[in-house]
Amino acid sequence: MSEQRIGGTTGSAQIPNRTTHITGWGHEVPAATLTNADLEKIVETSDEWITTRTGIRERRIASKGETAASMGALAAARALAVAGIKADDVDLIVVATLTPDHLMPSTAVLIKGALGSTRAAAFDLSAACSGFAYAYAVAHGFLTAGLGQRALVIGAETLSRAVDWTDRSTCVLFGDGAGAIVLEALDIEAGQGAASRPGTLSFELSADPSGAYALWIPGGVGEGADPLIKMDGATTYVYATRTMAAVATAAIERAGLTPAQVDLVIPHQANIRIIEHVSKAISFPMEKIFVTLDKYGNTSAASIPIALSEAVAGGRLKPGDVFCTVAFGGGYTSGAFVTRWDADPAHGARAAAVDPSTIKIKRPEGGAKAAEVPAALKALLDAKGR
């Protein structure tokens, strides 16, 4: 994997005298819940089949008007509130998504407008389920290079609009949601080594084009464009189990740590069997791995920031704790980063001050197709009052 590494000759986050740390966090998920029992009504499947093979019991589905941008903006607003800063204190907005509202403009630009930011650079990044790790690394590089002081890093997805609801092998897996963090530059004090200093310690990114068409959305424009997810499940599963363990191990080693010195692992929430395999491969107990898969399914680039936000709220991270995130996605891509947490979890209460009615995405007259509910789900959600 060495030829695929990003991050200089060592992959270390130890740029002289500066690193980054997380100071704000937040997430947003749709109110509409689609259970395994609901799926039994539209495809040939069962709760038992889905649960035993994936660990998923339900997922959230975006209602009409909810998009990657609208959910991402609300998650970002909460992250800003938790960090105690304003939108114009941010220098960069990076959105990881494979389900943008539009091919152009970027979802990041729409979120910037909803937040009332007037000065941040903003762009989208596409690395599938590894997108948040990639976006974190890009923002880290931007800040440690001295190009800014603060960045919003967002993962946001409406995968329900990219799913073939007649294909039981894929439609049971995915859900919608968004998560965000505020990442700030942090000056390293003299004599502070990676063994004790707070903030980002290491990262690892990889890409393997041999799997480009094992998990993909043909997409494109013009005649024959296909917007729905295609997956070779068996091939993807085997590659994911091997790669996630390797990438997590590499990131932990680059931080100068062993798995025993890591307090929490927050993996991409794709499949409980994959997570259990990673647990065994890196000798890390499942009770120290944070799982939200049962509630939200696979939310791609949003899964790690949603889980991170919930982990803090649930008391799973306290100042001084080291956590590792690890993800795998289409491309194939993979990514991991290791951070020593130094924020006060109590600041999470500040997110409650955000009024969702004040965070609005500006749309052209007539709206946008990105905000429509798939026909296969509309009647089902209407019957549930969503």
QUIWO-V22454 format. One record per pair of residues at least 4 apart in sequence whose ideal C-beta (glycine too) atoms are under 7 Angstrom apart, sorted by the first residue. I is the first residue (numbers start at 1). GAP is how many residues later the second one is. D is the distance in whole Angstrom. If there is no record, write none. Layout:
BEGIN
i={I | I}
gap={GAP | GAP}
d={D | D}
END
This chain:
BEGIN
i={1 | 1 | 1 | 4 | 4 | 4 | 5 | 5 | 5 | 6 | 6 | 7 | 7 | 7 | 10 | 11 | 11 | 11 | 11 | 12 | 12 | 13 | 13 | 13 | 13 | 13 | 13 | 14 | 15 | 17 | 17 | 18 | 18 | 18 | 18 | 18 | 19 | 19 | 19 | 19 | 19 | 20 | 20 | 20 | 20 | 20 | 20 | 20 | 20 | 20 | 21 | 21 | 21 | 21 | 21 | 21 | 22 | 22 | 22 | 22 | 22 | 23 | 23 | 23 | 23 | 24 | 24 | 24 | 24 | 24 | 24 | 25 | 25 | 25 | 25 | 25 | 25 | 25 | 26 | 26 | 26 | 26 | 26 | 26 | 26 | 27 | 27 | 27 | 27 | 27 | 27 | 27 | 28 | 28 | 28 | 28 | 28 | 29 | 29 | 29 | 29 | 30 | 30 | 30 | 30 | 30 | 30 | 31 | 32 | 32 | 32 | 32 | 32 | 33 | 33 | 34 | 34 | 34 | 34 | 34 | 35 | 35 | 36 | 36 | 36 | 36 | 36 | 36 | 37 | 38 | 39 | 39 | 39 | 40 | 40 | 40 | 41 | 42 | 42 | 42 | 43 | 43 | 43 | 44 | 45 | 45 | 45 | 45 | 46 | 47 | 48 | 49 | 50 | 50 | 50 | 51 | 51 | 51 | 54 | 54 | 54 | 54 | 55 | 55 | 55 | 55 | 56 | 56 | 56 | 56 | 56 | 57 | 58 | 59 | 59 | 59 | 59 | 60 | 60 | 60 | 60 | 61 | 61 | 61 | 61 | 61 | 62 | 62 | 62 | 62 | 62 | 63 | 63 | 63 | 64 | 64 | 64 | 65 | 65 | 66 | 66 | 67 | 67 | 67 | 67 | 67 | 67 | 68 | 68 | 68 | 68 | 68 | 68 | 68 | 68 | 68 | 68 | 69 | 69 | 69 | 69 | 69 | 69 | 70 | 70 | 71 | 71 | 71 | 71 | 72 | 72 | 72 | 72 | 72 | 72 | 72 | 72 | 73 | 73 | 73 | 73 | 73 | 73 | 74 | 74 | 74 | 75 | 75 | 75 | 75 | 75 | 76 | 76 | 76 | 76 | 76 | 76 | 77 | 77 | 77 | 77 | 78 | 78 | 78 | 79 | 79 | 79 | 79 | 79 | 80 | 80 | 80 | 80 | 81 | 81 | 81 | 81 | 82 | 82 | 82 | 82 | 83 | 84 | 85 | 85 | 85 | 87 | 87 | 87 | 88 | 88 | 88 | 89 | 90 | 90 | 90 | 90 | 90 | 91 | 91 | 91 | 91 | 91 | 91 | 92 | 92 | 92 | 92 | 92 | 92 | 93 | 93 | 93 | 93 | 93 | 93 | 94 | 94 | 94 | 94 | 94 | 94 | 94 | 94 | 94 | 95 | 95 | 95 | 95 | 95 | 95 | 95 | 95 | 96 | 96 | 96 | 96 | 96 | 96 | 96 | 96 | 96 | 97 | 97 | 97 | 97 | 97 | 97 | 98 | 98 | 98 | 98 | 98 | 98 | 98 | 99 | 99 | 99 | 99 | 99 | 100 | 100 | 100 | 101 | 101 | 101 | 101 | 102 | 105 | 105 | 106 | 106 | 106 | 107 | 107 | 107 | 108 | 108 | 108 | 108 | 109 | 109 | 110 | 110 | 111 | 111 | 112 | 112 | 112 | 113 | 114 | 114 | 114 | 125 | 125 | 125 | 125 | 126 | 127 | 127 | 127 | 127 | 127 | 128 | 128 | 128 | 128 | 128 | 129 | 129 | 129 | 129 | 129 | 129 | 129 | 129 | 129 | 130 | 130 | 130 | 130 | 130 | 130 | 130 | 131 | 131 | 131 | 131 | 131 | 132 | 132 | 132 | 132 | 132 | 132 | 133 | 133 | 133 | 133 | 133 | 133 | 133 | 134 | 134 | 134 | 135 | 135 | 136 | 136 | 136 | 136 | 137 | 137 | 137 | 137 | 138 | 139 | 139 | 139 | 139 | 140 | 140 | 140 | 141 | 142 | 142 | 142 | 143 | 143 | 143 | 143 | 143 | 144 | 149 | 149 | 150 | 150 | 151 | 152 | 152 | 153 | 153 | 153 | 154 | 154 | 155 | 155 | 155 | 155 | 155 | 155 | 156 | 156 | 157 | 157 | 157 | 157 | 157 | 157 | 158 | 159 | 159 | 159 | 159 | 159 | 159 | 160 | 160 | 160 | 160 | 161 | 162 | 162 | 162 | 162 | 163 | 163 | 163 | 163 | 163 | 164 | 164 | 164 | 164 | 165 | 165 | 165 | 165 | 167 | 168 | 169 | 170 | 170 | 173 | 173 | 174 | 174 | 175 | 175 | 175 | 175 | 176 | 177 | 177 | 177 | 177 | 178 | 179 | 179 | 179 | 179 | 179 | 180 | 181 | 186 | 186 | 188 | 188 | 192 | 192 | 193 | 194 | 194 | 194 | 195 | 197 | 198 | 198 | 199 | 199 | 199 | 200 | 200 | 201 | 201 | 201 | 201 | 202 | 202 | 202 | 202 | 202 | 203 | 203 | 203 | 204 | 204 | 204 | 204 | 204 | 204 | 205 | 206 | 206 | 207 | 207 | 207 | 208 | 211 | 211 | 211 | 211 | 212 | 212 | 214 | 214 | 214 | 215 | 215 | 215 | 216 | 216 | 217 | 217 | 217 | 218 | 218 | 219 | 219 | 219 | 220 | 221 | 231 | 232 | 233 | 234 | 235 | 236 | 237 | 237 | 238 | 239 | 239 | 240 | 240 | 240 | 240 | 241 | 241 | 241 | 242 | 243 | 243 | 243 | 243 | 244 | 244 | 244 | 244 | 244 | 244 | 244 | 245 | 245 | 245 | 245 | 245 | 246 | 247 | 247 | 247 | 247 | 247 | 248 | 248 | 248 | 248 | 248 | 248 | 248 | 249 | 249 | 250 | 251 | 251 | 251 | 251 | 251 | 252 | 252 | 252 | 252 | 252 | 252 | 255 | 257 | 257 | 257 | 259 | 259 | 259 | 261 | 262 | 262 | 262 | 263 | 263 | 263 | 263 | 264 | 264 | 264 | 264 | 264 | 264 | 264 | 265 | 265 | 265 | 265 | 265 | 265 | 266 | 266 | 266 | 266 | 266 | 266 | 266 | 267 | 267 | 267 | 267 | 268 | 268 | 268 | 268 | 268 | 269 | 269 | 269 | 269 | 269 | 269 | 269 | 269 | 270 | 270 | 272 | 272 | 273 | 274 | 275 | 275 | 275 | 276 | 276 | 277 | 278 | 279 | 279 | 279 | 279 | 284 | 284 | 290 | 290 | 290 | 292 | 292 | 292 | 292 | 293 | 296 | 298 | 299 | 299 | 300 | 302 | 303 | 304 | 304 | 304 | 305 | 306 | 307 | 308 | 309 | 310 | 311 | 311 | 312 | 312 | 312 | 313 | 315 | 317 | 317 | 317 | 317 | 318 | 318 | 319 | 319 | 320 | 321 | 322 | 322 | 323 | 323 | 324 | 324 | 325 | 325 | 326 | 327 | 327 | 328 | 328 | 329 | 343 | 363 | 363 | 367 | 373 | 373 | 373 | 374 | 377 | 378 | 379 | 380 | 381}
gap={4 | 205 | 245 | 202 | 203 | 204 | 6 | 199 | 201 | 131 | 199 | 4 | 5 | 196 | 244 | 191 | 192 | 193 | 243 | 190 | 242 | 6 | 127 | 187 | 188 | 189 | 190 | 180 | 129 | 170 | 171 | 126 | 167 | 168 | 169 | 170 | 125 | 167 | 169 | 180 | 181 | 120 | 123 | 124 | 163 | 164 | 165 | 166 | 179 | 180 | 163 | 165 | 177 | 178 | 179 | 321 | 159 | 160 | 161 | 317 | 321 | 60 | 159 | 161 | 320 | 55 | 56 | 58 | 59 | 157 | 158 | 54 | 57 | 156 | 283 | 284 | 287 | 323 | 49 | 52 | 53 | 56 | 154 | 283 | 325 | 48 | 150 | 151 | 152 | 278 | 279 | 282 | 43 | 46 | 47 | 149 | 150 | 31 | 148 | 267 | 277 | 30 | 31 | 32 | 33 | 36 | 146 | 355 | 28 | 29 | 31 | 349 | 354 | 25 | 27 | 4 | 5 | 24 | 25 | 27 | 22 | 23 | 4 | 11 | 14 | 15 | 21 | 22 | 10 | 342 | 4 | 6 | 133 | 5 | 6 | 7 | 339 | 123 | 334 | 338 | 123 | 125 | 128 | 124 | 4 | 5 | 123 | 127 | 4 | 4 | 4 | 4 | 4 | 6 | 122 | 4 | 5 | 6 | 118 | 119 | 217 | 218 | 216 | 217 | 238 | 239 | 116 | 117 | 237 | 238 | 241 | 237 | 237 | 115 | 116 | 237 | 238 | 115 | 116 | 117 | 236 | 99 | 114 | 115 | 316 | 320 | 4 | 5 | 96 | 98 | 114 | 310 | 318 | 323 | 307 | 308 | 309 | 5 | 306 | 4 | 5 | 4 | 34 | 91 | 294 | 303 | 304 | 4 | 29 | 31 | 32 | 33 | 39 | 88 | 89 | 90 | 110 | 4 | 32 | 38 | 41 | 42 | 292 | 4 | 291 | 4 | 85 | 106 | 107 | 4 | 23 | 35 | 39 | 82 | 84 | 106 | 108 | 4 | 38 | 41 | 42 | 286 | 288 | 4 | 282 | 285 | 4 | 79 | 103 | 104 | 105 | 4 | 35 | 39 | 76 | 78 | 104 | 4 | 38 | 277 | 282 | 4 | 273 | 276 | 4 | 73 | 101 | 102 | 103 | 5 | 6 | 7 | 102 | 269 | 270 | 272 | 273 | 265 | 266 | 268 | 269 | 99 | 266 | 4 | 65 | 97 | 28 | 29 | 30 | 29 | 30 | 31 | 61 | 27 | 30 | 60 | 61 | 62 | 29 | 30 | 57 | 58 | 59 | 60 | 28 | 29 | 47 | 50 | 56 | 59 | 15 | 18 | 19 | 27 | 29 | 59 | 14 | 29 | 31 | 41 | 44 | 45 | 57 | 59 | 60 | 11 | 12 | 13 | 16 | 29 | 30 | 59 | 61 | 29 | 31 | 35 | 36 | 38 | 39 | 58 | 59 | 205 | 10 | 27 | 34 | 59 | 60 | 204 | 28 | 30 | 33 | 59 | 119 | 202 | 203 | 58 | 59 | 60 | 62 | 63 | 6 | 7 | 24 | 6 | 9 | 267 | 269 | 268 | 4 | 5 | 16 | 17 | 18 | 4 | 17 | 49 | 4 | 14 | 15 | 16 | 4 | 13 | 4 | 251 | 4 | 43 | 5 | 8 | 10 | 249 | 245 | 246 | 247 | 6 | 9 | 10 | 13 | 5 | 4 | 7 | 202 | 204 | 206 | 172 | 201 | 202 | 203 | 205 | 139 | 141 | 171 | 172 | 174 | 198 | 199 | 200 | 201 | 4 | 197 | 198 | 199 | 203 | 204 | 205 | 4 | 24 | 169 | 170 | 198 | 4 | 23 | 169 | 172 | 173 | 195 | 4 | 72 | 192 | 194 | 202 | 203 | 204 | 4 | 71 | 201 | 4 | 18 | 4 | 17 | 47 | 201 | 4 | 66 | 68 | 200 | 4 | 4 | 12 | 14 | 44 | 4 | 43 | 60 | 4 | 5 | 6 | 9 | 5 | 6 | 8 | 40 | 42 | 41 | 35 | 36 | 32 | 34 | 32 | 28 | 30 | 27 | 28 | 30 | 24 | 26 | 23 | 24 | 146 | 147 | 149 | 150 | 22 | 146 | 19 | 20 | 142 | 143 | 144 | 145 | 18 | 4 | 15 | 16 | 17 | 140 | 141 | 14 | 16 | 214 | 217 | 213 | 55 | 65 | 66 | 67 | 7 | 8 | 11 | 65 | 66 | 6 | 7 | 64 | 65 | 6 | 209 | 211 | 212 | 4 | 4 | 64 | 59 | 61 | 124 | 125 | 123 | 124 | 121 | 122 | 123 | 124 | 123 | 119 | 122 | 125 | 129 | 124 | 123 | 126 | 127 | 129 | 130 | 125 | 124 | 12 | 13 | 4 | 9 | 4 | 5 | 4 | 7 | 61 | 62 | 61 | 143 | 142 | 144 | 140 | 141 | 143 | 137 | 139 | 54 | 137 | 138 | 139 | 49 | 52 | 53 | 135 | 136 | 48 | 133 | 134 | 43 | 46 | 47 | 50 | 131 | 132 | 130 | 41 | 128 | 124 | 125 | 126 | 124 | 4 | 28 | 120 | 121 | 4 | 119 | 18 | 21 | 22 | 16 | 21 | 115 | 14 | 114 | 10 | 11 | 12 | 8 | 12 | 6 | 7 | 8 | 5 | 4 | 5 | 4 | 4 | 4 | 4 | 4 | 4 | 37 | 4 | 4 | 93 | 4 | 30 | 34 | 88 | 4 | 33 | 36 | 4 | 4 | 85 | 89 | 91 | 4 | 23 | 30 | 34 | 82 | 84 | 90 | 4 | 32 | 33 | 36 | 37 | 4 | 4 | 79 | 87 | 88 | 89 | 4 | 17 | 30 | 34 | 76 | 78 | 88 | 4 | 33 | 4 | 4 | 73 | 85 | 86 | 87 | 5 | 6 | 7 | 10 | 72 | 86 | 83 | 4 | 5 | 65 | 23 | 24 | 25 | 61 | 60 | 61 | 62 | 25 | 58 | 59 | 60 | 24 | 26 | 47 | 52 | 53 | 57 | 59 | 19 | 23 | 24 | 58 | 59 | 61 | 24 | 38 | 41 | 42 | 45 | 57 | 59 | 8 | 11 | 22 | 59 | 35 | 36 | 58 | 59 | 60 | 22 | 23 | 24 | 27 | 29 | 30 | 34 | 38 | 4 | 28 | 4 | 21 | 4 | 4 | 4 | 14 | 16 | 4 | 10 | 4 | 4 | 5 | 6 | 7 | 10 | 4 | 5 | 17 | 21 | 26 | 4 | 14 | 15 | 18 | 4 | 10 | 5 | 4 | 7 | 29 | 4 | 4 | 4 | 21 | 23 | 4 | 4 | 4 | 4 | 4 | 4 | 5 | 6 | 5 | 33 | 36 | 35 | 30 | 4 | 6 | 24 | 28 | 23 | 27 | 22 | 23 | 20 | 20 | 16 | 18 | 16 | 18 | 12 | 14 | 11 | 12 | 10 | 7 | 8 | 4 | 6 | 4 | 4 | 4 | 5 | 4 | 4 | 5 | 8 | 4 | 4 | 4 | 4 | 4 | 5}
d={7 | 5 | 7 | 4 | 6 | 7 | 5 | 7 | 7 | 7 | 4 | 4 | 7 | 6 | 7 | 7 | 7 | 6 | 5 | 6 | 6 | 6 | 6 | 4 | 6 | 5 | 6 | 6 | 4 | 6 | 5 | 5 | 6 | 7 | 6 | 6 | 7 | 5 | 6 | 4 | 5 | 5 | 5 | 6 | 5 | 6 | 6 | 6 | 6 | 5 | 6 | 5 | 6 | 4 | 7 | 6 | 5 | 7 | 6 | 7 | 6 | 4 | 5 | 5 | 6 | 4 | 6 | 4 | 3 | 6 | 3 | 5 | 6 | 5 | 6 | 5 | 6 | 7 | 5 | 3 | 4 | 6 | 5 | 6 | 5 | 5 | 7 | 6 | 4 | 6 | 4 | 4 | 5 | 4 | 5 | 7 | 5 | 4 | 4 | 6 | 7 | 4 | 6 | 5 | 6 | 5 | 5 | 7 | 6 | 5 | 5 | 5 | 4 | 5 | 6 | 5 | 7 | 6 | 5 | 5 | 7 | 4 | 7 | 4 | 5 | 7 | 6 | 7 | 6 | 6 | 6 | 6 | 6 | 6 | 6 | 7 | 7 | 6 | 6 | 7 | 7 | 4 | 6 | 6 | 6 | 6 | 5 | 6 | 7 | 6 | 6 | 6 | 6 | 6 | 5 | 7 | 7 | 6 | 7 | 6 | 5 | 6 | 7 | 3 | 5 | 6 | 7 | 7 | 6 | 6 | 5 | 5 | 6 | 7 | 3 | 6 | 3 | 5 | 5 | 6 | 6 | 5 | 7 | 6 | 6 | 7 | 4 | 7 | 5 | 6 | 4 | 6 | 7 | 6 | 6 | 6 | 5 | 7 | 5 | 5 | 6 | 7 | 5 | 6 | 7 | 5 | 5 | 6 | 5 | 5 | 6 | 6 | 5 | 4 | 6 | 5 | 7 | 6 | 5 | 5 | 4 | 6 | 5 | 7 | 5 | 6 | 6 | 6 | 4 | 6 | 6 | 6 | 5 | 5 | 3 | 4 | 7 | 6 | 5 | 4 | 6 | 5 | 6 | 7 | 6 | 5 | 6 | 6 | 4 | 5 | 4 | 6 | 6 | 6 | 5 | 6 | 4 | 7 | 6 | 5 | 5 | 6 | 4 | 5 | 6 | 7 | 4 | 6 | 5 | 6 | 7 | 6 | 6 | 5 | 5 | 6 | 5 | 5 | 6 | 5 | 5 | 4 | 7 | 4 | 7 | 7 | 4 | 5 | 4 | 6 | 6 | 6 | 6 | 6 | 5 | 5 | 7 | 5 | 6 | 7 | 3 | 6 | 6 | 6 | 6 | 5 | 6 | 5 | 5 | 4 | 5 | 6 | 5 | 5 | 4 | 5 | 7 | 6 | 6 | 4 | 6 | 5 | 7 | 5 | 7 | 7 | 5 | 4 | 6 | 5 | 7 | 5 | 6 | 5 | 7 | 3 | 5 | 7 | 4 | 7 | 5 | 4 | 6 | 6 | 7 | 5 | 6 | 6 | 6 | 5 | 7 | 7 | 7 | 6 | 7 | 5 | 5 | 6 | 6 | 5 | 7 | 4 | 6 | 5 | 6 | 6 | 4 | 7 | 5 | 7 | 7 | 6 | 4 | 6 | 5 | 7 | 6 | 4 | 5 | 5 | 7 | 5 | 7 | 5 | 6 | 7 | 5 | 6 | 5 | 6 | 5 | 6 | 5 | 6 | 6 | 5 | 7 | 7 | 4 | 4 | 6 | 7 | 5 | 6 | 3 | 4 | 6 | 6 | 5 | 7 | 5 | 6 | 7 | 5 | 6 | 3 | 7 | 6 | 4 | 6 | 4 | 4 | 5 | 4 | 6 | 6 | 7 | 3 | 7 | 6 | 4 | 5 | 5 | 6 | 7 | 7 | 7 | 6 | 5 | 3 | 6 | 6 | 6 | 6 | 6 | 6 | 5 | 6 | 5 | 7 | 6 | 6 | 5 | 6 | 7 | 6 | 6 | 4 | 5 | 5 | 6 | 7 | 6 | 6 | 5 | 6 | 6 | 6 | 7 | 6 | 7 | 4 | 7 | 6 | 5 | 6 | 5 | 5 | 6 | 6 | 7 | 5 | 5 | 7 | 4 | 7 | 5 | 4 | 4 | 7 | 5 | 4 | 6 | 6 | 7 | 5 | 5 | 6 | 5 | 5 | 6 | 4 | 7 | 6 | 7 | 6 | 7 | 5 | 6 | 7 | 6 | 6 | 6 | 6 | 5 | 6 | 5 | 5 | 7 | 6 | 6 | 6 | 5 | 7 | 5 | 6 | 4 | 7 | 6 | 6 | 6 | 5 | 6 | 6 | 5 | 6 | 5 | 5 | 4 | 7 | 5 | 7 | 6 | 5 | 5 | 5 | 5 | 5 | 3 | 4 | 7 | 5 | 6 | 6 | 7 | 5 | 5 | 6 | 6 | 4 | 6 | 5 | 6 | 5 | 6 | 7 | 5 | 4 | 6 | 6 | 7 | 6 | 5 | 4 | 5 | 6 | 6 | 5 | 4 | 4 | 7 | 5 | 6 | 7 | 4 | 5 | 4 | 4 | 7 | 7 | 5 | 5 | 6 | 5 | 5 | 7 | 5 | 5 | 7 | 6 | 7 | 4 | 7 | 6 | 4 | 5 | 5 | 5 | 5 | 4 | 6 | 6 | 6 | 7 | 5 | 4 | 7 | 6 | 7 | 6 | 5 | 6 | 6 | 6 | 6 | 7 | 6 | 6 | 7 | 7 | 7 | 6 | 6 | 6 | 7 | 5 | 5 | 7 | 5 | 4 | 6 | 6 | 5 | 7 | 5 | 6 | 7 | 7 | 5 | 5 | 5 | 7 | 6 | 7 | 5 | 4 | 6 | 6 | 6 | 6 | 5 | 7 | 5 | 6 | 7 | 6 | 6 | 6 | 4 | 5 | 6 | 6 | 6 | 7 | 6 | 4 | 6 | 5 | 5 | 7 | 6 | 6 | 6 | 6 | 4 | 4 | 6 | 7 | 5 | 6 | 5 | 6 | 5 | 7 | 5 | 7 | 4 | 5 | 6 | 6 | 6 | 7 | 6 | 6 | 6 | 4 | 6 | 6 | 5 | 7 | 5 | 7 | 5 | 6 | 5 | 6 | 6 | 6 | 5 | 5 | 6 | 6 | 5 | 5 | 6 | 7 | 4 | 6 | 7 | 6 | 4 | 7 | 6 | 7 | 4 | 6 | 6 | 5 | 6 | 6 | 6 | 7 | 6 | 6 | 6 | 7 | 7 | 6 | 6 | 5 | 7 | 5 | 6 | 6 | 7 | 5 | 5 | 6 | 5 | 6 | 5 | 6 | 7 | 6 | 6 | 5 | 6 | 7 | 5 | 6 | 6 | 5 | 6 | 6 | 6 | 6 | 7 | 6 | 6 | 4 | 6 | 5 | 5 | 6 | 6 | 7 | 5 | 6 | 5 | 7 | 7 | 6 | 6 | 5 | 7 | 5 | 7 | 5 | 6 | 6 | 6 | 5 | 6 | 6 | 4 | 6 | 5 | 7 | 5 | 5 | 6 | 5 | 6 | 6 | 6 | 5 | 6 | 7 | 6 | 6 | 6 | 7 | 4}
END
